[in-house]
C-alpha cells in the first residue's frame, strides 16, 4: 500500500508539472524551477520530485543539463516523441517531412489566409531582410523559422500547425547549420520566399504548393550531392 501511495503521489506531481508545460506557464526552452523550489511549490519530498522529473525527461518533455538545470523540451508526450525522432533522423528524411507538411500548408494558406495572416507574412518577410542586411546569422535563422511558421498558421489547420510547430523546434539546429557566411552573401536570400508569399496573397494554391516543392527540392538535391544538412530557407 505504501508503494501504491508513493506511485500515486509521483503521478500527481507529474500531472502538475505537465499541466504547467501544457498551459504555457513553463514554455518550451525555459528552465523549470530548481528541485528545492519544486519541493516547496508542490509540497512533496525531493525523491518524489526527482522521480517525476526523471519520468518526464524519459518521455521527452524535459531535458536535464548537468550543472545548468532542467529545461522544457516539449509540451506533451507526442511532441517529445516527434522531437526525439526528428533529432535522430537523417537530414534527408527531415527534408522529406518538411516538404510534405509545408507543401500542404502553403496550398491551404492560399485558400484560407486572412488579411491578418498576410500582415504577419509580410512582417516576417521584412524581418528576414533586416536580419540579412545586418549580417545577423542567429537573427536570420529565427526570422526564417518565424516566416515558415506564419505560412503554416495561415493554413488554419490546428493539427497541422501543432505537428509542424513541434517538429520545427527540432529543426532549428539544422536550419542554423545551413546558415553559413556564404549563404548570408547570396543575393537571393532576402527575396527567396517572395514568390510563395505572392502566391498565397493571390489565393493561388497551385503556385504556392509548386513554390514550396521547388524550394525544398533544391535543398534536397544539394544534400544528396554534398551531404550537407541544408534544411534552412
Beta strands, then each sheet from edge to edge (+ up, - down):
strand 1: 62-65
strand 2: 69-72
sheet 1: 1+ 2-
end
